[in-house]
Amino acid sequence: MTYEFNLSVDELEKRTHKDYLIRKPLLKEDAEEYQSLAEGDKEALKHLCKAANYANTIYMKQDNELNLPFLDFINEEIKKGSKQAELTKILFTAQLGIIGIDSESNPVILLKGAKESDGKAFYPNDLTKEELHNILKDMLKNGEKEEVEKILNQRTIVKRNGNKLKAIDYTEEFKEEFNKIADELEAAAKTSTNNDFNEYLILQAKALRENDPMLDAKADKKWASLQDTPLEFTISREQYADLLTGSVIEDEELKKLLEANNITAISKDSIGIRVGIVNKKGTEDLLKVKHYLPLMAENMPLKEQYEQNISSEEDNLQTMVDVDIVSLRGDEGSYRGGITIAQNLPNNDKLSLTIGGGRRNVYHRQIRTSNSPEAIERRKKRLNATLNPELHKYYNPEADHWFTIGHENVHSLGPKSGTEALGKYKNIIEENKADMGSLALLDCLTNAGVYTEEEKKQILVTFGANCFLKAKPELSQAHRVRTVMQAYFFIKEGAISVNNEGLIDINIDKMVKTANKMLTEIIEVQLSQDFNKGEEFINKYFNWTDDINKVSLKLKEIDKALNGMIETPLSDILCK
């Protein structure tokens, strides 16, 4: 197959320039956090970083069938001295694929003529939504329930099988990579100094080698219990990329057939890996909030109508750690418009939660804390251009971390099950819930002494100031779509306003009340388990108004950044 670069040298030079490509450096070799590790943990860290690198190959295979062939083409062209190839590889490495999206929600397509489908490479590239629905209906009518269950399972790759489809488990499709990861985890377990962590590594290695979901569940259960370990290793399995699986509930006939066969469609897991060193001080600060999780559960709207992961009587199996990040690979490290600063896992679809497992919050210190002169200057420019000067005293980057702590904890609150029925809107609505819960619970946490009144104001103002984007996102960008919905809702309720000059003003007294109102509506949608109500909710609030656009235009003026990439200096050295 012939390949052709899509972006010109001029465009590539622009997008790879330091003003347009933001670099996120992770932990360095001379970092105190690394130097103070025991020798056994340093040796284990080498193996964990090597294991993480295999996630890139898996993720690229899941993302687009042309990713790896095109990467080979790039490397061959670099050998021939092609500058276009060298610059293309920088962006390819940053977004981990031929198609990404920049901070202004524009597609970044590196291969001319390349296209992507809602099913990414989890499904055949030429498989349309309508064809998938028709094939599944025919298979169910033909009594092929077991195969349809596998096709709509989160851990399979789907391929054509004549006029039908067949599902291949990840342990088979990615056998080579999974075995190599398992080898490294077993090697790390031989030198790591923490027995609990070693037990998890062995369980995870076993789960990678065998097609048995229960082995995943046992590894997840052990991982979620880890609290006092020097090292962090996570195989994350998130579902934001796959927009095809959830579409099956949009076909009424297929939906009824699935219900009759007791089949729940669960979107495919994108594989990512995180490696880090647990930061004890940061973790101690996080654990101060843990005591208040039952209080938070008790103050959730409509709590009597659903079961949640955290009960109002006791703290149910929730661990949390702050981590200095050494490596982010695969889905974790693909920079497509942004990158996550924390995670709450396993998600509700995972089997471990049905066998008594808990959930775990992991926070990414190097992603959230950017105190370089360039970052500080960018924040200053943003505030001066977009926020009422009288509110500058309340803007605090650390308050964004406090808000994120609330966000991740609220993922464990609210309805525990049934949200798969919301299909492609599930993730947008869940992320919205986590944000609004973080704000809505501020009064009860402030009254309990978790935050001072001043800190509460800082959280509210920092949230409001950050609640605007440079461009309207696509529906596939769950985190960004929910930000637009919140900006619209808070403006509509009078908690936030934008003047003719594009300056944001925030009515602090209305913020918590407004968040609680939106949170209640979100939970009602989740409880409905109705795709149409989810769609109605999204359409109602996903509005790019003139006020929102005023701020957007100012953000574009002061911030040229379009792309970003992760730099892993310590990991690179350890993997040599």
KEROKE-145752 format. One record per residue (C-alpha): residue number from 0; residue in one letter; x, y, z. Coordinates in nm, 4 decimals, always signed. Each point is the difference from the previous one (the first is absolute). Layout:
N
seq_type_u_v_w
NUM_a_X_Y_Z
...
This chain:
576
seq_type_u_v_w
0_m_+0.0000_+0.0000_+0.0000
1_t_+0.1216_+0.3499_-0.0863
2_y_+0.0038_+0.2610_+0.2757
3_e_+0.0119_+0.3766_-0.0310
4_f_+0.0563_+0.2566_+0.2719
5_n_-0.3017_+0.2201_+0.0579
6_l_+0.1563_+0.3066_+0.1642
7_s_+0.2439_+0.2275_-0.1791
8_v_+0.3436_+0.0748_+0.1425
9_d_-0.1170_+0.3540_+0.0815
10_e_-0.3008_-0.1294_+0.1939
11_l_+0.2121_-0.2606_+0.1763
12_e_+0.2638_+0.2574_+0.0951
13_k_-0.2739_+0.2165_+0.1485
14_r_-0.1639_-0.2809_+0.1952
15_t_+0.3307_-0.1299_+0.1376
16_h_+0.1264_+0.3457_+0.1017
17_k_+0.0283_+0.0512_+0.3758
18_d_-0.2787_+0.2607_-0.0040
19_y_-0.2443_-0.2459_-0.1594
20_l_+0.1167_-0.3330_+0.1452
21_i_-0.0207_-0.0059_+0.3801
22_r_+0.2359_-0.2522_+0.1572
23_k_-0.0888_-0.1749_+0.3259
24_p_+0.3216_-0.1328_+0.1601
25_l_-0.0429_-0.2847_+0.2463
26_l_+0.2462_-0.1033_+0.2729
27_k_+0.3724_+0.0428_-0.0717
28_e_+0.2923_-0.2215_+0.1006
29_d_+0.1315_+0.2478_+0.2561
30_a_-0.3394_+0.0330_+0.1717
31_e_+0.0166_-0.0507_+0.3751
32_e_-0.3040_-0.2284_-0.0188
33_y_+0.1930_-0.2436_-0.2176
34_q_+0.3362_+0.0344_+0.1727
35_s_-0.1510_-0.0805_+0.3403
36_l_-0.1511_-0.3314_-0.1157
37_a_+0.1414_-0.3256_+0.1315
38_e_+0.2264_-0.1744_-0.2520
39_g_-0.2501_-0.2819_-0.0397
40_d_-0.2715_+0.2469_-0.0930
41_k_+0.2288_+0.1765_-0.2454
42_e_+0.0596_-0.3320_-0.1717
43_a_-0.3719_-0.0764_+0.0014
44_l_-0.0699_+0.3419_-0.1518
45_k_+0.2145_-0.0915_-0.3017
46_h_-0.2175_-0.3007_-0.0717
47_l_-0.3201_+0.1954_+0.0518
48_c_+0.1095_+0.2681_-0.2463
49_k_+0.0918_-0.2656_-0.2552
50_a_-0.3412_-0.1593_+0.0511
51_a_-0.1685_+0.3357_-0.0556
52_n_+0.1645_+0.0480_-0.3389
53_y_-0.1871_-0.2982_-0.1425
54_a_-0.3267_+0.1845_+0.0648
55_n_+0.0812_+0.2383_-0.2844
56_t_-0.0115_-0.2829_-0.2521
57_i_-0.3271_-0.1339_+0.1408
58_y_-0.1625_+0.3418_+0.0027
59_m_+0.1053_+0.0760_-0.3566
60_k_-0.1438_-0.3335_-0.1142
61_q_-0.3284_+0.0826_+0.1744
62_d_-0.0098_+0.3536_-0.1371
63_n_+0.0494_-0.0363_-0.3758
64_e_+0.1107_-0.2920_-0.2166
65_l_+0.2344_+0.2302_-0.1956
66_n_+0.1898_+0.1349_+0.3035
67_l_+0.2816_-0.2547_+0.0056
68_p_+0.0487_-0.0282_-0.3790
69_f_+0.0116_+0.3789_-0.0250
70_l_+0.2517_+0.0195_+0.2842
71_d_+0.2235_-0.2433_-0.1906
72_f_-0.0341_+0.2250_-0.3056
73_i_+0.0956_+0.3070_+0.2044
74_n_+0.3125_-0.1707_+0.1319
75_e_+0.1058_-0.1061_-0.3500
76_e_-0.0455_+0.3550_-0.1283
77_i_+0.2047_+0.1368_+0.2902
78_k_+0.2860_-0.2285_-0.1054
79_k_-0.0189_+0.1660_-0.3428
80_g_+0.0419_+0.3425_+0.1612
81_s_-0.3605_+0.1193_-0.0224
82_k_-0.0632_+0.3029_+0.2200
83_q_-0.3730_-0.0436_-0.0512
84_a_+0.0283_-0.3501_+0.1429
85_e_+0.2019_+0.1188_+0.3024
86_l_-0.2565_+0.2662_+0.0861
87_t_-0.2930_-0.2330_-0.0638
88_k_+0.1489_-0.2519_+0.2419
89_i_+0.0027_+0.2611_+0.2772
90_l_-0.3756_+0.0495_-0.0307
91_f_-0.0614_-0.3720_-0.0543
92_t_+0.1897_-0.0763_+0.3221
93_a_-0.1891_+0.2713_+0.1866
94_q_-0.3487_-0.1149_-0.0960
95_l_+0.0971_-0.3655_-0.0481
96_g_-0.1613_-0.0415_-0.3369
97_i_-0.0748_+0.1354_-0.3436
98_i_-0.3134_+0.1845_+0.1146
99_g_-0.0302_+0.2148_+0.3092
100_i_-0.1645_+0.3225_+0.1030
101_d_+0.1531_+0.3285_+0.1121
102_s_-0.0966_+0.2409_+0.2769
103_e_-0.2266_+0.1891_-0.2387
104_s_-0.1884_-0.3224_-0.0829
105_n_+0.1445_-0.0206_-0.3503
106_p_+0.0965_-0.3453_-0.1337
107_v_+0.3731_-0.0536_-0.0405
108_i_+0.0264_-0.2484_-0.2872
109_l_+0.3552_-0.1044_-0.0824
110_l_-0.0755_-0.2477_-0.2791
111_k_-0.1681_+0.1367_-0.3121
112_g_-0.3399_-0.1569_-0.0556
113_a_-0.0122_-0.1594_+0.3451
114_k_-0.3365_-0.0328_+0.1676
115_e_-0.1193_-0.1468_+0.3231
116_s_-0.3255_-0.1631_+0.0961
117_d_-0.1999_+0.0120_+0.3205
118_g_+0.1240_-0.3503_+0.0712
119_k_+0.3682_+0.0921_-0.0389
120_a_+0.1899_-0.3256_-0.0668
121_f_-0.2078_-0.1928_+0.2510
122_y_-0.2214_-0.0773_-0.2984
123_p_+0.0646_-0.0400_-0.3733
124_n_+0.0763_+0.3446_-0.1418
125_d_-0.2744_-0.0245_-0.2635
126_l_-0.2699_-0.1151_+0.2431
127_t_-0.2784_+0.2584_+0.0249
128_k_-0.2322_+0.0424_+0.2938
129_e_-0.2945_-0.1210_-0.2059
130_e_+0.1857_-0.3091_-0.1206
131_l_+0.1061_-0.0881_+0.3539
132_h_-0.3589_+0.0246_+0.1202
133_n_-0.1324_-0.2158_-0.2835
134_i_+0.2658_-0.2686_+0.0442
135_l_-0.0637_-0.0208_+0.3742
136_k_-0.3756_-0.0280_-0.0537
137_d_+0.0493_-0.2826_-0.2449
138_m_+0.2394_-0.1798_+0.2337
139_l_-0.2374_+0.0283_+0.2961
140_k_-0.2925_-0.1248_-0.2074
141_n_+0.2244_-0.2901_-0.1027
142_g_+0.0634_-0.0901_+0.3649
143_e_+0.3600_+0.1242_+0.0148
144_k_-0.0404_+0.1688_+0.3364
145_e_+0.3397_-0.1018_+0.1383
146_e_+0.1929_+0.1497_-0.2933
147_v_-0.2008_+0.3239_+0.0139
148_e_+0.0833_+0.0273_+0.3705
149_k_+0.3674_-0.0268_-0.0873
150_i_-0.0303_+0.2557_-0.2804
151_l_-0.1573_+0.2525_+0.2380
152_n_+0.2486_-0.0738_+0.2778
153_q_+0.2568_+0.2582_+0.1129
154_r_+0.3018_-0.2276_-0.0471
155_t_-0.0302_-0.1189_-0.3612
156_i_+0.1070_+0.0984_-0.3495
157_v_-0.2705_-0.0634_-0.2612
158_k_+0.0744_-0.1334_-0.3489
159_r_-0.2030_-0.1104_-0.2989
160_n_-0.0954_-0.3641_-0.0317
161_g_-0.1681_-0.0304_-0.3384
162_n_-0.3338_+0.1780_+0.0318
163_k_+0.0316_-0.0038_+0.3768
164_l_+0.2385_+0.1322_+0.2622
165_k_+0.2228_-0.1753_+0.2491
166_a_+0.1667_+0.1215_+0.3202
167_i_+0.3583_-0.0649_+0.1049
168_d_+0.0996_+0.0483_+0.3628
169_y_+0.2780_+0.2487_+0.0739
170_t_+0.2158_-0.2768_+0.1457
171_e_-0.0019_-0.1642_-0.3431
172_e_+0.0111_+0.3087_-0.2232
173_f_+0.2836_+0.1612_+0.1976
174_k_+0.1606_-0.3218_+0.1205
175_e_+0.3551_+0.1025_-0.0916
176_e_-0.0182_+0.3385_+0.1744
177_f_-0.1940_-0.1332_+0.3004
178_n_+0.2554_-0.2768_+0.0555
179_k_+0.2884_+0.2469_-0.0161
180_i_-0.1732_+0.2262_+0.2527
181_a_-0.0617_-0.3012_+0.2234
182_d_+0.3681_-0.0991_-0.0214
183_e_+0.1052_+0.3456_+0.1191
184_l_-0.2555_+0.0049_+0.2832
185_e_+0.1243_-0.3348_+0.1278
186_a_+0.3578_+0.1281_-0.0161
187_a_-0.0991_+0.3150_+0.1902
188_a_-0.1687_-0.2091_+0.2692
189_k_+0.3327_-0.1711_+0.0711
190_t_+0.1693_+0.3242_+0.1118
191_s_-0.2785_+0.2318_+0.1173
192_t_+0.0087_+0.0491_+0.3773
193_n_-0.3762_-0.0019_+0.0623
194_n_-0.1750_-0.3349_+0.0353
195_d_-0.3490_+0.1336_-0.0729
196_f_+0.1222_+0.1653_-0.3189
197_n_+0.1806_-0.3181_-0.1035
198_e_-0.3142_-0.2047_+0.0529
199_y_-0.1876_+0.2395_-0.2281
200_l_+0.2687_-0.0204_-0.2692
201_i_-0.0174_-0.3808_-0.0028
202_l_-0.3808_+0.0065_-0.0184
203_q_+0.0119_+0.2532_-0.2833
204_a_+0.2582_-0.2025_-0.1914
205_k_-0.2162_-0.3113_+0.0262
206_a_-0.3050_+0.1940_-0.1235
207_l_+0.1920_+0.1143_-0.3066
208_r_+0.0934_-0.3561_-0.0971
209_e_-0.3411_-0.1678_+0.0276
210_n_-0.3429_+0.0632_-0.1506
211_d_-0.1850_+0.0147_+0.3292
212_p_-0.1836_+0.3184_+0.1081
213_m_+0.0054_-0.1194_+0.3608
214_l_+0.3796_+0.0267_+0.0004
215_d_-0.0373_+0.3657_-0.1024
216_a_-0.2486_+0.0438_+0.2822
217_k_+0.2384_-0.1456_+0.2588
218_a_+0.2846_+0.2240_-0.1226
219_d_-0.2271_+0.3057_+0.0028
220_k_-0.1220_-0.0824_+0.3492
221_k_+0.3552_-0.0237_+0.1312
222_w_+0.1091_+0.3175_-0.1841
223_a_-0.2902_+0.1977_+0.1449
224_s_+0.1049_-0.1002_+0.3527
225_l_+0.3585_+0.1313_-0.0320
226_q_+0.0691_+0.2975_+0.2244
227_d_+0.3490_-0.0104_+0.1510
228_t_+0.2250_-0.0985_-0.2898
229_p_+0.3150_+0.1772_-0.1248
230_l_-0.0850_-0.0579_-0.3679
231_e_-0.3072_+0.0390_-0.2181
232_f_-0.0880_-0.2125_-0.3012
233_t_-0.3380_+0.0093_-0.1705
234_i_-0.1422_-0.1606_-0.3102
235_s_-0.2869_+0.2362_-0.0646
236_r_-0.3003_-0.1060_-0.2048
237_e_-0.2103_+0.3014_-0.0954
238_q_-0.2817_+0.0153_-0.2567
239_y_-0.0084_+0.3497_-0.1463
240_a_+0.1300_-0.0947_-0.3468
241_d_-0.2596_-0.2587_-0.1026
242_l_-0.3184_+0.1728_-0.1171
243_l_-0.1355_-0.2951_-0.1970
244_t_-0.0830_-0.2627_+0.2616
245_g_-0.2355_+0.2267_+0.1923
246_s_-0.1913_+0.0830_-0.3168
247_v_-0.1805_-0.3364_+0.0076
248_i_-0.2649_+0.1399_+0.2328
249_e_-0.0922_+0.2592_-0.2634
250_d_-0.1616_-0.2728_-0.2109
251_e_-0.3309_-0.0825_+0.1707
252_e_-0.0295_-0.3504_-0.1473
253_l_+0.3578_-0.0873_+0.0968
254_k_-0.0453_+0.1528_+0.3435
255_k_-0.3003_-0.2253_+0.0672
256_l_+0.1891_-0.3056_-0.1237
257_l_+0.2930_+0.0796_+0.2294
258_e_-0.2331_+0.0479_+0.2970
259_a_-0.1766_-0.3285_-0.0781
260_n_+0.3368_-0.1758_-0.0015
261_n_+0.1189_+0.1844_+0.3123
262_i_+0.2989_+0.1530_-0.1847
263_t_+0.1492_+0.3338_+0.1067
264_a_+0.2188_+0.1736_-0.2560
265_i_+0.3221_+0.1279_+0.1610
266_s_+0.2354_+0.2237_-0.1965
267_k_+0.3501_-0.1248_-0.0750
268_d_+0.2914_+0.0631_+0.2347
269_s_+0.2922_+0.2043_-0.1306
270_i_+0.3212_-0.1228_+0.1611
271_g_+0.2292_+0.2397_+0.1817
272_i_+0.2758_-0.0371_+0.2583
273_r_+0.1133_+0.2334_+0.2769
274_v_+0.3262_-0.0396_+0.1926
275_g_+0.0985_+0.2184_+0.2907
276_i_+0.1338_+0.0502_+0.3487
277_v_-0.2533_+0.0572_+0.2773
278_n_+0.0426_+0.3439_+0.1571
279_k_-0.0518_-0.0451_+0.3755
280_k_-0.0699_+0.3640_+0.0868
281_g_-0.2485_+0.0460_-0.2828
282_t_-0.1680_-0.3273_+0.0917
283_e_-0.0321_+0.1024_+0.3655
284_d_-0.1819_+0.3140_-0.1118
285_l_-0.2377_-0.2044_-0.2159
286_l_-0.0802_-0.2405_+0.2817
287_k_-0.1268_+0.2885_+0.2147
288_v_-0.3051_+0.0054_-0.2269
289_k_-0.0584_-0.3757_+0.0217
290_h_-0.1629_+0.0263_+0.3422
291_y_-0.2708_+0.2204_-0.1521
292_l_-0.1075_-0.2335_-0.2832
293_p_-0.3046_-0.1282_+0.1959
294_l_-0.0988_+0.3637_+0.0624
295_m_+0.0279_+0.0692_-0.3712
296_a_-0.2121_-0.3080_-0.0772
297_e_-0.2632_+0.1161_+0.2472
298_n_-0.0228_+0.3399_-0.1721
299_m_-0.0399_-0.1266_-0.3564
300_p_-0.3353_+0.0917_-0.1596
301_l_-0.2697_-0.2702_-0.0254
302_k_+0.2227_-0.2386_+0.1978
303_e_-0.2982_-0.2069_+0.1140
304_q_-0.0674_-0.1024_-0.3631
305_y_+0.3237_-0.1849_-0.0730
306_e_+0.2923_-0.1996_+0.1374
307_q_+0.3439_+0.1617_-0.0178
308_n_+0.3522_-0.1318_+0.0451
309_i_+0.0471_+0.1958_+0.3231
310_s_-0.2676_-0.0492_+0.2650
311_s_-0.1157_+0.2733_+0.2352
312_e_+0.0799_-0.2211_+0.2998
313_e_+0.3606_-0.0917_-0.0644
314_d_+0.2973_+0.0503_-0.2284
315_n_-0.0199_-0.2749_-0.2599
316_l_+0.3304_-0.1141_-0.1460
317_q_+0.1348_+0.3240_-0.1454
318_t_+0.3745_+0.0586_-0.0188
319_m_+0.1773_+0.3049_-0.1402
320_v_+0.3585_+0.0931_-0.0825
321_d_+0.1870_+0.2978_-0.1355
322_v_+0.2623_-0.1169_-0.2484
323_d_+0.3142_+0.1468_-0.1535
324_i_-0.0343_-0.1256_-0.3553
325_v_+0.2875_-0.1783_-0.1727
326_s_-0.1816_-0.1312_-0.3073
327_l_-0.3370_+0.0314_-0.1721
328_r_-0.0465_-0.2276_-0.2976
329_g_-0.2783_-0.1095_-0.2325
330_d_-0.3352_+0.1593_+0.0757
331_e_+0.1534_+0.1676_+0.3050
332_g_+0.2660_+0.1828_-0.2009
333_s_-0.1746_+0.0872_-0.3274
334_y_-0.0252_+0.3787_-0.0037
335_r_-0.3190_+0.0782_-0.1891
336_g_-0.1207_+0.3442_+0.0994
337_g_+0.1088_-0.0631_+0.3580
338_i_+0.1008_-0.2663_+0.2487
339_t_-0.1540_-0.1216_+0.3230
340_i_+0.1179_+0.1271_+0.3379
341_a_-0.1638_-0.2718_+0.2131
342_q_-0.2055_-0.3184_-0.0249
343_n_-0.2523_-0.1938_+0.2051
344_l_+0.0114_-0.3690_-0.0950
345_p_-0.1217_-0.2700_-0.0552
346_n_-0.3086_+0.1265_-0.1807
347_n_-0.3462_-0.1309_+0.0840
348_d_+0.0002_-0.2533_-0.2843
349_k_+0.2943_-0.1910_+0.1464
350_l_-0.0559_-0.3419_+0.1561
351_s_+0.2161_+0.0756_+0.3059
352_l_-0.2729_+0.2227_+0.1428
353_t_-0.2343_-0.3004_+0.0110
354_i_+0.2413_-0.2162_+0.2031
355_g_+0.0540_+0.2471_+0.2820
356_g_+0.2684_+0.2168_-0.1586
357_g_+0.0273_+0.3720_+0.0591
358_r_+0.1149_+0.2998_-0.1999
359_r_+0.3203_+0.1993_-0.0004
360_n_+0.0803_+0.3615_-0.0825
361_v_+0.3403_+0.0764_-0.1507
362_y_+0.1119_+0.3619_-0.0486
363_h_+0.2654_+0.1042_-0.2526
364_r_+0.2287_+0.2555_+0.1646
365_q_+0.2133_+0.0819_-0.3058
366_i_-0.3054_+0.0604_-0.2180
367_r_-0.1821_+0.2311_+0.2392
368_t_+0.2977_+0.1902_+0.1428
369_s_+0.1582_+0.2150_-0.2653
370_n_+0.1904_+0.2839_+0.1604
371_s_+0.2412_+0.0724_-0.2812
372_p_+0.0417_+0.3707_-0.0841
373_e_-0.1856_-0.0650_-0.3266
374_a_-0.2957_-0.1616_+0.1782
375_i_-0.0208_+0.2785_+0.2577
376_e_+0.0079_+0.2615_-0.2749
377_r_-0.2769_-0.1801_-0.1916
378_r_-0.2205_-0.0049_+0.3120
379_k_+0.0627_+0.3687_+0.0613
380_k_-0.0914_+0.0905_-0.3576
381_r_-0.3167_-0.2077_+0.0192
382_l_-0.1154_+0.1638_+0.3221
383_n_+0.0720_+0.3527_-0.1210
384_a_-0.1867_-0.0620_-0.3238
385_t_-0.3039_-0.1899_+0.1247
386_l_-0.0742_+0.0437_+0.3738
387_n_-0.1443_+0.2957_+0.1903
388_p_+0.3064_+0.1549_+0.1748
389_e_-0.1855_+0.0048_+0.3319
390_l_-0.0049_-0.3806_-0.0043
391_h_+0.3700_-0.0535_-0.0726
392_k_+0.0724_-0.0276_+0.3719
393_y_-0.2089_-0.3169_+0.0134
394_y_+0.1596_-0.1746_-0.2976
395_n_+0.2337_-0.2724_+0.1261
396_p_+0.1444_-0.2820_-0.2173
397_e_+0.0108_-0.2226_+0.3091
398_a_-0.3766_+0.0459_+0.0340
399_d_-0.0363_-0.1811_-0.3315
400_h_+0.1647_-0.3006_+0.1675
401_w_-0.2446_+0.0225_+0.2905
402_f_-0.2836_+0.0084_-0.2513
403_t_+0.1446_-0.3050_-0.1764
404_i_+0.0132_-0.1893_+0.3304
405_g_-0.3722_+0.0611_+0.0335
406_h_-0.0577_-0.0979_-0.3629
407_e_+0.1747_-0.3368_+0.0339
408_n_-0.1748_-0.0829_+0.3253
409_v_-0.3420_+0.0801_-0.1462
410_h_+0.0616_-0.2624_-0.2683
411_s_-0.0527_-0.2443_+0.2883
412_l_-0.3286_+0.1709_+0.0921
413_g_-0.3286_+0.0175_-0.1845
414_p_-0.1677_-0.2960_-0.1792
415_k_+0.2224_-0.3074_+0.0096
416_s_-0.1462_-0.1736_-0.3052
417_g_-0.2246_+0.0364_-0.3027
418_t_+0.1766_+0.2865_-0.1732
419_e_+0.0972_-0.2204_-0.2981
420_a_-0.3544_+0.0651_-0.1210
421_l_+0.1027_+0.3586_-0.0789
422_g_+0.2193_-0.1283_-0.2840
423_k_+0.2385_+0.2496_-0.1585
424_y_-0.1072_+0.2664_+0.2504
425_k_+0.0921_-0.2054_+0.3078
426_n_+0.3503_+0.1422_+0.0430
427_i_-0.0997_+0.3635_-0.0566
428_i_-0.2723_-0.0292_+0.2619
429_e_+0.2233_-0.1841_+0.2491
430_e_+0.2791_+0.2579_-0.0293
431_n_-0.2582_+0.2727_+0.0436
432_k_-0.1256_-0.1716_+0.3137
433_a_+0.3498_-0.0156_+0.1485
434_d_+0.0613_+0.3716_-0.0612
435_m_-0.3323_+0.1153_+0.1371
436_g_+0.0280_-0.2272_+0.3016
437_s_+0.3393_+0.1493_+0.0809
438_l_-0.1572_+0.3465_+0.0162
439_a_-0.3376_-0.0963_+0.1461
440_l_+0.1635_-0.1659_+0.3025
441_l_+0.2227_+0.2954_+0.0844
442_d_-0.2347_+0.1432_+0.2640
443_c_-0.0200_-0.3231_+0.1981
444_l_+0.3780_-0.0507_-0.0246
445_t_+0.0668_+0.3600_+0.1031
446_n_-0.2357_-0.0339_+0.2976
447_a_+0.1851_-0.3201_+0.0920
448_g_+0.3332_+0.1849_-0.0013
449_v_+0.1518_-0.1542_-0.3136
450_y_+0.0228_+0.3430_-0.1636
451_t_-0.0047_+0.3523_+0.1356
452_e_-0.2456_+0.2560_-0.1383
453_e_+0.2914_+0.1596_-0.1836
454_e_+0.1019_-0.3317_-0.1562
455_k_-0.3588_-0.0657_-0.1048
456_k_-0.0069_+0.3336_-0.1814
457_q_+0.3295_-0.0864_-0.1663
458_i_-0.1409_-0.3302_-0.1274
459_l_-0.3147_+0.1676_-0.1339
460_v_+0.1791_+0.2872_-0.1719
461_t_+0.2744_-0.2196_-0.1437
462_f_-0.2631_-0.2373_-0.1385
463_g_-0.1992_+0.2864_-0.1511
464_a_+0.3056_+0.1600_-0.1571
465_n_+0.1037_-0.3333_-0.1530
466_c_-0.3482_-0.0840_-0.1271
467_f_+0.0659_+0.1287_-0.3518
468_l_+0.1736_-0.1552_-0.3009
469_k_+0.1788_+0.1306_-0.3074
470_a_-0.2453_-0.1702_-0.2366
471_k_-0.3187_-0.2031_-0.0052
472_p_+0.0904_-0.3692_+0.0398
473_e_-0.1334_-0.3064_-0.1775
474_l_-0.2460_-0.2288_+0.1790
475_s_+0.2751_-0.2625_+0.0208
476_q_+0.1904_+0.2280_+0.2435
477_a_-0.1943_-0.0841_+0.3151
478_h_+0.2064_+0.2121_+0.2382
479_r_-0.0196_+0.3068_-0.2220
480_v_-0.3666_-0.0326_-0.0904
481_r_-0.0917_-0.0001_+0.3672
482_t_+0.2025_+0.3211_+0.0500
483_v_-0.2084_+0.1798_-0.2645
484_m_-0.3206_-0.1330_+0.1566
485_q_+0.1060_+0.1321_+0.3395
486_a_+0.0941_+0.3431_-0.1345
487_y_-0.3416_+0.0241_-0.1669
488_f_-0.1883_-0.1211_+0.3108
489_f_+0.1813_+0.2300_+0.2433
490_i_-0.0506_+0.3010_-0.2283
491_k_-0.3687_-0.0879_-0.0413
492_e_-0.0406_-0.0197_+0.3795
493_g_+0.1799_+0.3308_+0.0573
494_a_+0.2907_-0.1517_+0.1928
495_i_+0.2458_+0.0995_-0.2751
496_s_-0.0233_+0.2914_-0.2423
497_v_+0.2087_+0.1352_-0.2863
498_n_+0.0085_+0.3708_-0.0860
499_n_+0.0369_+0.1579_-0.3446
500_e_+0.3800_-0.0029_+0.0316
501_g_+0.0057_-0.3733_+0.0678
502_l_+0.0795_+0.0296_+0.3715
503_i_-0.1400_-0.2736_+0.2226
504_d_-0.1782_+0.0960_+0.3223
505_i_-0.0987_-0.2543_+0.2638
506_n_-0.2798_+0.0290_+0.2555
507_i_+0.1613_-0.2077_+0.2726
508_d_-0.3208_-0.0232_+0.2028
509_k_-0.1840_-0.1731_-0.2867
510_m_+0.2657_-0.2512_-0.1009
511_v_-0.0680_-0.2885_+0.2409
512_k_-0.3768_+0.0285_-0.0379
513_t_+0.0326_-0.0049_-0.3790
514_a_+0.2304_-0.3026_+0.0096
515_n_-0.2473_-0.1860_+0.2203
516_k_-0.2822_+0.0782_-0.2428
517_m_+0.1954_-0.1365_-0.2961
518_l_+0.1181_-0.3032_+0.2012
519_t_-0.3584_-0.0897_+0.0896
520_e_-0.1027_+0.0151_-0.3651
521_i_+0.2994_-0.2150_-0.0986
522_i_-0.0851_-0.2696_+0.2536
523_e_-0.3612_-0.0001_-0.1172
524_v_+0.1260_-0.0704_-0.3517
525_q_+0.2278_-0.2790_+0.1228
526_l_-0.2827_-0.1553_+0.2006
527_s_-0.2296_+0.0091_-0.3010
528_q_+0.2269_-0.2456_-0.1868
529_d_-0.1524_+0.1562_-0.3109
530_f_+0.2161_+0.0794_-0.3041
531_n_-0.2484_+0.2583_-0.1263
532_k_+0.0025_+0.1898_+0.3284
533_g_+0.3796_+0.0004_-0.0082
534_e_-0.0031_+0.1390_-0.3520
535_e_-0.2565_+0.2616_+0.0983
536_f_+0.2175_+0.1066_+0.2935
537_i_+0.3091_+0.0380_-0.2194
538_n_-0.1861_+0.1929_-0.2704
539_k_-0.1570_+0.2265_+0.2606
540_y_+0.3282_+0.1253_+0.1448
541_f_+0.2699_-0.0591_-0.2612
542_n_-0.0378_+0.3483_-0.1443
543_w_+0.2851_+0.2169_-0.1273
544_t_-0.1440_+0.3448_+0.0713
545_d_+0.1234_+0.3492_-0.0835
546_d_+0.1186_+0.0456_+0.3599
547_i_+0.2013_-0.3210_-0.0119
548_n_+0.1417_+0.0950_-0.3384
549_k_+0.1142_+0.3416_+0.1306
550_v_+0.2259_-0.1714_+0.2528
551_s_+0.1103_-0.2545_-0.2598
552_l_+0.1234_+0.2720_-0.2348
553_k_+0.2027_+0.1595_+0.2790
554_l_+0.1523_-0.3345_+0.0962
555_k_+0.1116_-0.0560_-0.3587
556_e_+0.1654_+0.3414_-0.0021
557_i_+0.2131_-0.0644_+0.3063
558_d_+0.0680_-0.3738_-0.0349
559_k_+0.1538_-0.1352_-0.3205
560_a_+0.0378_-0.3575_+0.1269
561_l_-0.1631_-0.2576_-0.2269
562_n_+0.1611_-0.3304_+0.0933
563_g_+0.1851_-0.1551_+0.2917
564_m_+0.2245_-0.2915_+0.0760
565_i_+0.1271_-0.1996_+0.2953
566_e_+0.3746_-0.0128_+0.0666
567_t_+0.1326_-0.2908_+0.2081
568_p_+0.3677_+0.0675_+0.0776
569_l_+0.0375_-0.2448_+0.2904
570_s_-0.1903_-0.2769_-0.1748
571_d_+0.2064_+0.0459_-0.3154
572_i_+0.3208_-0.0532_+0.1973
573_l_-0.1358_-0.3002_+0.1905
574_c_-0.1119_-0.1700_-0.3217
575_k_+0.3367_+0.0265_-0.1779
